[in-house]
Amino acid sequence: MKITVKREDLAQGLRAVARAISSRTTLPVLNNVLVATDEDRLRLSATDLELAITAWVPAKVEEEGATTVPARTFADLVGLLPEGPLRLTYDEPARTLHVHGGVSETDIRCIEADEFPPLPAPELTQGVVMPVGDFREMVQQVVFAASVDDARPVLTGVLLAVEGDTLTAAASDGYRLSVRKVAVENGAAEPFSFIVPARALSEVGRAVHDGHDVIVMVAPPGRGQVVFRVGDDVEIVSQLIEGTYPPYEQIIPTGYRTRTVVSTAAFVRACKRAEIFAREGSQSTRLKITPGGEVPGEVHISATSDETGSNENTLTATVEGEPIVIAFNVRYLREALEAIRTPEVALETTAPASPGVLRPVGADDFVHIIMPMHLS
């Protein structure tokens, strides 16, 4: 293998695949990144057997070939080399990659490419296509609600369900639920669904940038994997989570007694102030909602800590229905509000012991359910 590649392109590619490098493994090759020629590009791949990330970077290929290079050593070296072209030459008998950049000459010991786990080659024409902007927003609006407790593995993932031209993503940790719908192209004639680890979906979201137009999602039948192709330069493969996702639709309230519309930004700021004190205790914050009449309605948000003190905020709101006092985990409430992109948000409530529903005002593609806490 003999290639020339720009240092900045190689560094960017190594950063893209770095998060799939295994931190705990008994297989030395999983500490390495696969470096292979691919027509007129250089292909970089890393995997921990659950997640695999591949990035392609432009290169001048003089001689084709492949090897695996210790990922941390390679990335650290490339990061310290001067800007400009790097020349990579693989000496197969010696199993070393020679890196020439500026005044630096380096030989890195490698492991043969055939020891690297094989990665799938999906048929992308069969995939579901969606705009990267919608996909990135979907990830931001659902992943945070997934569980971090391995006691129920299915809840550590995100349910992705395709029906017709709509993709629905849902995540829950048992205390909150986020659901987002996205319009897709090349949808499914027959509905299908699977559970993707939240970590993997987060990595796909990180791989998306403004230079990409669409993302393609392929789930080959029977393989237990899903493949995401971001533009033409990044591909992420994830193992799926086995199991049946709970019927989340059943917990979404179908009505409400009180609907409160308030500024999203003001609500977030009030929750952040309350969280300073709520985090010292049970994370509970109390919302006292008062309908208006001759004066505007109000939302009074308060949190108290025996150790540090208390905080109170009063926001002007449009309130329809009955007055109510209800308590929520303030971190859960703040994280949900930060996922809402519209200037105003609606909080729908029924009773102090019933779930609250957050909806962006002016958009019907996102809903967040949050369970209440005990009123002390």
TORKEVO-700952 format. One record per residue (C-alpha): residue number from 1; residue in three letters; x, y, z. Coordinates in Angstrom, 1 decimal, m for minus. Example, Ala and Ser with C-alpha at 12.3 -4.5 7.8 and 13.67 -1.06 7.14 Angstrom:
// TORKEVO-700952
> resi,resn,x,y,z
> 1,ALA,12.3,m4.5,7.8
> 2,SER,13.7,m1.1,7.1
// end
This chain:
// TORKEVO-700952
> resi,resn,x,y,z
> 1,MET,0.0,0.0,0.0
> 2,LYS,1.3,3.4,m1.0
> 3,ILE,m0.9,6.5,m0.7
> 4,THR,m0.7,10.2,m0.2
> 5,VAL,m3.3,12.0,1.9
> 6,LYS,m3.8,15.4,3.4
> 7,ARG,m3.0,15.5,7.1
> 8,GLU,m6.2,17.4,8.0
> 9,ASP,m8.3,14.9,6.0
> 10,LEU,m6.7,11.9,7.7
> 11,ALA,m7.1,13.5,11.2
> 12,GLN,m10.7,14.2,10.6
> 13,GLY,m11.3,10.6,9.5
> 14,LEU,m9.6,9.2,12.5
> 15,ARG,m11.7,11.4,14.8
> 16,ALA,m14.8,10.1,13.1
> 17,VAL,m14.0,6.5,13.8
> 18,ALA,m12.3,6.9,17.2
> 19,ARG,m15.5,6.5,19.3
> 20,ALA,m15.9,2.9,18.0
> 21,ILE,m12.5,1.9,19.3
> 22,SER,m12.8,m0.8,22.0
> 23,SER,m11.6,0.4,25.5
> 24,ARG,m11.8,m3.1,27.0
> 25,THR,m11.0,m6.0,24.8
> 26,THR,m8.9,m9.2,24.8
> 27,LEU,m8.6,m8.9,21.0
> 28,PRO,m5.6,m6.7,20.1
> 29,VAL,m6.9,m6.0,16.6
> 30,LEU,m9.9,m4.2,18.2
> 31,ASN,m7.5,m1.5,19.5
> 32,ASN,m6.6,m0.8,15.9
> 33,VAL,m8.1,1.1,13.0
> 34,LEU,m8.4,m0.6,9.6
> 35,VAL,m6.6,1.4,7.0
> 36,ALA,m7.5,0.3,3.4
> 37,THR,m7.5,1.7,m0.1
> 38,ASP,m10.9,2.0,m1.7
> 39,GLU,m10.6,3.2,m5.3
> 40,ASP,m9.4,6.8,m5.1
> 41,ARG,m10.1,7.1,m1.3
> 42,LEU,m8.7,5.8,2.0
> 43,ARG,m11.1,3.8,4.1
> 44,LEU,m10.8,3.9,7.9
> 45,SER,m12.8,1.5,10.1
> 46,ALA,m13.0,0.8,13.8
> 47,THR,m15.2,m1.5,15.8
> 48,ASP,m15.9,m2.8,19.3
> 49,LEU,m18.1,m5.6,17.8
> 50,GLU,m21.3,m3.8,18.9
> 51,LEU,m20.6,m0.6,17.0
> 52,ALA,m18.6,0.0,13.8
> 53,ILE,m17.8,3.3,12.2
> 54,THR,m16.2,3.7,8.8
> 55,ALA,m15.0,7.0,7.3
> 56,TRP,m13.7,7.7,3.8
> 57,VAL,m11.1,10.4,3.0
> 58,PRO,m9.7,11.6,m0.3
> 59,ALA,m6.3,10.2,m1.2
> 60,LYS,m3.9,9.6,m4.0
> 61,VAL,m3.5,5.8,m4.3
> 62,GLU,m0.3,4.6,m5.9
> 63,GLU,m0.5,1.0,m4.7
> 64,GLU,m3.6,m0.7,m3.2
> 65,GLY,m3.5,m2.5,0.1
> 66,ALA,m4.8,m2.7,3.7
> 67,THR,m3.6,m3.1,7.3
> 68,THR,m4.6,m2.3,10.8
> 69,VAL,m2.8,0.4,12.8
> 70,PRO,m2.9,1.0,16.6
> 71,ALA,m5.6,3.7,16.7
> 72,ARG,m4.4,5.8,19.6
> 73,THR,m0.7,5.8,18.4
> 74,PHE,m1.8,6.7,14.8
> 75,ALA,m4.2,9.4,15.8
> 76,ASP,m1.7,11.0,18.3
> 77,LEU,1.0,11.0,15.6
> 78,VAL,m1.2,12.5,12.9
> 79,GLY,m2.4,15.2,15.3
> 80,LEU,1.2,16.4,15.8
> 81,LEU,2.4,16.3,12.2
> 82,PRO,2.6,19.5,10.2
> 83,GLU,m0.2,20.5,7.8
> 84,GLY,0.2,19.2,4.3
> 85,PRO,0.5,15.9,2.5
> 86,LEU,1.4,12.7,4.4
> 87,ARG,2.8,9.7,2.6
> 88,LEU,1.8,6.3,4.0
> 89,THR,3.6,3.1,2.9
> 90,TYR,2.9,m0.3,4.2
> 91,ASP,5.7,m2.8,4.4
> 92,GLU,3.9,m6.2,4.4
> 93,PRO,6.8,m8.5,5.3
> 94,ALA,7.8,m6.2,8.2
> 95,ARG,4.2,m5.5,9.1
> 96,THR,4.9,m1.8,9.6
> 97,LEU,3.3,1.4,8.3
> 98,HIS,5.8,4.1,7.4
> 99,VAL,4.4,7.6,7.8
> 100,HIS,6.3,10.4,6.2
> 101,GLY,5.2,14.0,7.0
> 102,GLY,7.4,17.1,6.8
> 103,VAL,10.7,16.3,8.6
> 104,SER,9.1,13.3,10.5
> 105,GLU,9.7,9.7,9.6
> 106,THR,7.8,7.1,11.6
> 107,ASP,7.3,3.3,11.5
> 108,ILE,4.3,1.9,13.3
> 109,ARG,3.9,m1.9,14.0
> 110,CYS,0.6,m3.2,12.5
> 111,ILE,m1.7,m6.3,12.6
> 112,GLU,m2.8,m7.9,9.4
> 113,ALA,m6.0,m6.6,7.9
> 114,ASP,m7.5,m10.2,7.6
> 115,GLU,m7.7,m10.3,11.4
> 116,PHE,m10.1,m7.3,11.5
> 117,PRO,m13.8,m8.3,11.9
> 118,PRO,m15.7,m8.2,8.6
> 119,LEU,m18.2,m5.4,8.1
> 120,PRO,m21.4,m5.7,6.1
> 121,ALA,m21.8,m4.3,2.6
> 122,PRO,m25.5,m3.2,2.6
> 123,GLU,m27.5,m2.6,m0.5
> 124,LEU,m28.2,1.2,0.0
> 125,THR,m30.8,1.4,m2.7
> 126,GLN,m33.1,m0.6,m0.4
> 127,GLY,m32.7,1.9,2.5
> 128,VAL,m35.0,4.4,4.0
> 129,VAL,m33.9,8.0,3.1
> 130,MET,m34.4,11.1,5.3
> 131,PRO,m33.0,14.6,5.5
> 132,VAL,m30.1,14.9,7.8
> 133,GLY,m31.6,18.0,9.6
> 134,ASP,m34.7,16.1,10.5
> 135,PHE,m32.7,13.0,11.6
> 136,ARG,m30.3,15.0,13.7
> 137,GLU,m33.2,16.8,15.5
> 138,MET,m35.0,13.5,16.0
> 139,VAL,m31.9,12.0,17.7
> 140,GLN,m31.6,15.1,20.0
> 141,GLN,m35.3,14.8,20.9
> 142,VAL,m35.4,11.1,21.8
> 143,VAL,m32.0,9.7,22.8
> 144,PHE,m31.8,11.5,26.2
> 145,ALA,m35.0,9.7,27.4
> 146,ALA,m33.5,6.2,27.0
> 147,SER,m32.5,4.3,30.1
> 148,VAL,m28.9,3.9,31.3
> 149,ASP,m29.9,0.9,33.4
> 150,ASP,m29.0,m2.4,31.9
> 151,ALA,m31.6,m4.2,34.0
> 152,ARG,m34.1,m3.7,31.1
> 153,PRO,m32.0,m3.8,27.9
> 154,VAL,m34.7,m2.8,25.5
> 155,LEU,m35.1,0.5,27.4
> 156,THR,m31.5,1.3,26.8
> 157,GLY,m32.3,1.5,23.1
> 158,VAL,m34.5,3.6,20.8
> 159,LEU,m37.4,2.0,19.0
> 160,LEU,m37.4,2.9,15.3
> 161,ALA,m40.6,2.0,13.4
> 162,VAL,m41.2,2.6,9.8
> 163,GLU,m44.8,2.6,8.4
> 164,GLY,m45.4,4.0,5.0
> 165,ASP,m43.5,7.2,4.6
> 166,THR,m43.1,7.9,8.3
> 167,LEU,m40.4,7.0,10.7
> 168,THR,m41.3,7.0,14.4
> 169,ALA,m38.6,7.1,17.1
> 170,ALA,m39.5,6.4,20.7
> 171,ALA,m37.3,6.2,23.8
> 172,SER,m38.3,5.8,27.5
> 173,ASP,m36.6,5.0,30.8
> 174,GLY,m39.9,4.2,32.6
> 175,TYR,m40.2,7.7,34.0
> 176,ARG,m40.4,9.7,30.7
> 177,LEU,m41.1,9.0,27.1
> 178,SER,m40.1,10.9,23.9
> 179,VAL,m41.7,10.3,20.6
> 180,ARG,m40.7,12.0,17.3
> 181,LYS,m42.0,11.4,13.8
> 182,VAL,m40.0,12.1,10.6
> 183,ALA,m41.1,11.9,7.0
> 184,VAL,m38.9,9.6,4.9
> 185,GLU,m38.4,8.6,1.3
> 186,ASN,m38.4,5.1,0.0
> 187,GLY,m40.5,4.0,3.0
> 188,ALA,m41.8,0.5,3.7
> 189,ALA,m44.6,m1.3,1.9
> 190,GLU,m44.9,m3.4,5.1
> 191,PRO,m44.3,m1.9,8.5
> 192,PHE,m41.2,m2.9,10.3
> 193,SER,m39.4,m1.9,13.5
> 194,PHE,m36.3,m2.6,15.5
> 195,ILE,m34.4,m1.3,18.6
> 196,VAL,m31.1,0.5,18.2
> 197,PRO,m28.8,1.1,21.2
> 198,ALA,m29.1,4.8,22.2
> 199,ARG,m25.3,5.1,22.1
> 200,ALA,m25.2,4.0,18.5
> 201,LEU,m27.9,6.5,17.5
> 202,SER,m26.0,9.3,19.3
> 203,GLU,m22.9,8.4,17.3
> 204,VAL,m24.9,8.7,14.0
> 205,GLY,m26.1,12.1,15.2
> 206,ARG,m22.6,13.2,15.9
> 207,ALA,m21.5,12.1,12.4
> 208,VAL,m24.0,14.3,10.7
> 209,HIS,m22.9,17.8,9.7
> 210,ASP,m24.2,20.6,7.5
> 211,GLY,m22.3,19.3,4.4
> 212,HIS,m24.5,16.2,4.3
> 213,ASP,m27.9,16.2,2.6
> 214,VAL,m29.5,12.9,3.4
> 215,ILE,m28.9,9.8,5.6
> 216,VAL,m29.8,6.3,4.4
> 217,MET,m30.9,3.6,6.9
> 218,VAL,m30.7,m0.1,6.0
> 219,ALA,m31.7,m3.0,8.3
> 220,PRO,m30.8,m6.2,6.4
> 221,PRO,m33.3,m8.9,7.4
> 222,GLY,m32.0,m11.6,9.7
> 223,ARG,m28.7,m10.0,10.4
> 224,GLY,m29.5,m8.3,13.7
> 225,GLN,m27.8,m5.1,12.5
> 226,VAL,m28.7,m1.7,11.1
> 227,VAL,m26.5,0.4,8.9
> 228,PHE,m26.6,4.2,8.6
> 229,ARG,m24.8,5.9,5.6
> 230,VAL,m24.3,9.6,6.2
> 231,GLY,m23.6,11.3,2.9
> 232,ASP,m20.9,9.4,1.0
> 233,ASP,m18.1,9.6,3.6
> 234,VAL,m19.4,8.0,6.9
> 235,GLU,m21.0,4.7,7.6
> 236,ILE,m22.1,3.4,11.0
> 237,VAL,m23.1,m0.2,11.7
> 238,SER,m24.8,m1.2,15.0
> 239,GLN,m26.0,m4.4,16.5
> 240,LEU,m29.7,m4.3,17.3
> 241,ILE,m31.2,m5.0,20.8
> 242,GLU,m33.2,m8.2,20.9
> 243,GLY,m36.6,m8.1,22.6
> 244,THR,m40.0,m6.5,22.4
> 245,TYR,m40.4,m2.8,23.1
> 246,PRO,m43.2,m1.9,25.5
> 247,PRO,m46.5,m0.6,24.0
> 248,TYR,m45.6,3.0,24.7
> 249,GLU,m48.7,4.4,22.9
> 250,GLN,m50.9,3.2,25.8
> 251,ILE,m49.3,5.7,28.3
> 252,ILE,m49.8,8.8,26.1
> 253,PRO,m52.8,10.6,27.6
> 254,THR,m55.6,11.2,25.2
> 255,GLY,m57.0,14.3,27.0
> 256,TYR,m56.2,16.9,29.6
> 257,ARG,m58.0,19.2,32.1
> 258,THR,m55.4,22.0,32.0
> 259,ARG,m53.4,23.3,29.1
> 260,THR,m50.6,25.8,29.8
> 261,VAL,m48.8,27.6,27.0
> 262,VAL,m45.6,29.3,28.0
> 263,SER,m42.3,30.6,26.5
> 264,THR,m40.0,27.7,25.9
> 265,ALA,m36.8,29.7,26.6
> 266,ALA,m38.3,31.3,29.8
> 267,PHE,m39.4,27.9,31.0
> 268,VAL,m35.9,26.4,30.5
> 269,ARG,m34.3,29.3,32.4
> 270,ALA,m36.7,28.9,35.3
> 271,CYS,m36.0,25.1,35.4
> 272,LYS,m32.3,25.7,35.4
> 273,ARG,m32.5,28.1,38.4
> 274,ALA,m34.8,25.6,40.3
> 275,GLU,m32.5,22.8,39.5
> 276,ILE,m29.6,24.4,41.5
> 277,PHE,m31.6,23.7,44.6
> 278,ALA,m33.6,20.6,43.6
> 279,ARG,m30.5,18.7,42.8
> 280,GLU,m29.5,18.8,46.5
> 281,GLY,m32.5,16.7,47.3
> 282,SER,m34.9,14.6,45.3
> 283,GLN,m34.7,16.7,42.1
> 284,SER,m38.4,17.6,42.7
> 285,THR,m39.7,21.0,41.5
> 286,ARG,m43.3,22.1,42.1
> 287,LEU,m45.4,23.8,39.5
> 288,LYS,m48.4,25.8,40.6
> 289,ILE,m50.5,26.6,37.5
> 290,THR,m53.2,29.3,37.8
> 291,PRO,m55.6,30.2,35.0
> 292,GLY,m56.1,33.8,34.0
> 293,GLY,m59.2,35.9,33.8
> 294,GLU,m58.9,39.6,33.8
> 295,VAL,m55.1,39.1,34.3
> 296,PRO,m52.9,36.6,32.5
> 297,GLY,m52.4,33.1,33.8
> 298,GLU,m49.3,32.1,35.7
> 299,VAL,m46.9,29.2,36.2
> 300,HIS,m45.2,29.3,39.6
> 301,ILE,m42.0,27.1,39.6
> 302,SER,m40.3,26.4,43.0
> 303,ALA,m37.7,24.2,44.5
> 304,THR,m36.4,23.9,48.0
> 305,SER,m33.4,22.3,49.7
> 306,ASP,m32.9,22.0,53.4
> 307,GLU,m29.2,22.5,52.9
> 308,THR,m28.9,25.3,50.4
> 309,GLY,m32.2,27.2,50.3
> 310,SER,m35.0,27.8,47.8
> 311,ASN,m35.8,29.3,44.4
> 312,GLU,m39.1,30.6,43.0
> 313,ASN,m40.0,31.7,39.5
> 314,THR,m43.3,33.1,38.1
> 315,LEU,m43.9,33.0,34.4
> 316,THR,m46.8,34.5,32.5
> 317,ALA,m48.7,31.9,30.6
> 318,THR,m51.9,31.2,28.7
> 319,VAL,m53.8,28.7,30.8
> 320,GLU,m57.0,26.9,29.7
> 321,GLY,m58.9,24.8,32.2
> 322,GLU,m58.5,24.1,35.9
> 323,PRO,m55.8,25.3,38.4
> 324,ILE,m53.4,22.5,39.4
> 325,VAL,m50.3,21.9,41.5
> 326,ILE,m48.0,19.2,40.2
> 327,ALA,m44.4,18.2,40.8
> 328,PHE,m41.8,16.8,38.3
> 329,ASN,m38.2,15.8,38.3
> 330,VAL,m36.7,19.1,37.3
> 331,ARG,m33.8,17.6,35.3
> 332,TYR,m36.2,15.5,33.3
> 333,LEU,m38.4,18.6,32.7
> 334,ARG,m35.4,20.7,31.7
> 335,GLU,m34.0,18.1,29.3
> 336,ALA,m37.4,17.7,27.6
> 337,LEU,m37.8,21.5,27.2
> 338,GLU,m34.3,21.8,25.8
> 339,ALA,m35.3,19.4,23.0
> 340,ILE,m38.2,21.6,21.9
> 341,ARG,m37.4,23.9,19.0
> 342,THR,m40.5,26.1,18.9
> 343,PRO,m40.7,29.5,20.8
> 344,GLU,m43.7,28.2,22.9
> 345,VAL,m44.4,24.9,24.5
> 346,ALA,m47.7,23.5,25.8
> 347,LEU,m47.9,21.5,29.1
> 348,GLU,m51.0,19.4,29.3
> 349,THR,m52.0,18.1,32.7
> 350,THR,m54.9,16.1,34.2
> 351,ALA,m54.2,15.5,37.9
> 352,PRO,m51.3,15.8,40.3
> 353,ALA,m50.7,12.0,40.1
> 354,SER,m51.1,11.7,36.3
> 355,PRO,m48.4,12.2,33.6
> 356,GLY,m47.7,15.6,32.1
> 357,VAL,m47.5,16.0,28.3
> 358,LEU,m45.2,18.5,26.6
> 359,ARG,m45.9,19.5,23.0
> 360,PRO,m44.2,22.1,20.9
> 361,VAL,m46.7,24.8,19.9
> 362,GLY,m47.1,24.8,16.1
> 363,ALA,m45.6,21.4,15.5
> 364,ASP,m47.3,18.0,15.8
> 365,ASP,m44.3,15.7,15.2
> 366,PHE,m43.0,15.6,18.8
> 367,VAL,m44.5,14.7,22.1
> 368,HIS,m42.8,14.1,25.5
> 369,ILE,m44.5,12.4,28.5
> 370,ILE,m43.1,12.9,32.0
> 371,MET,m44.3,11.1,35.1
> 372,PRO,m45.1,13.3,38.1
> 373,MET,m43.4,13.1,41.5
> 374,HIS,m45.0,13.0,44.9
> 375,LEU,m46.1,16.4,46.2
> 376,SER,m44.3,16.9,49.6
// end
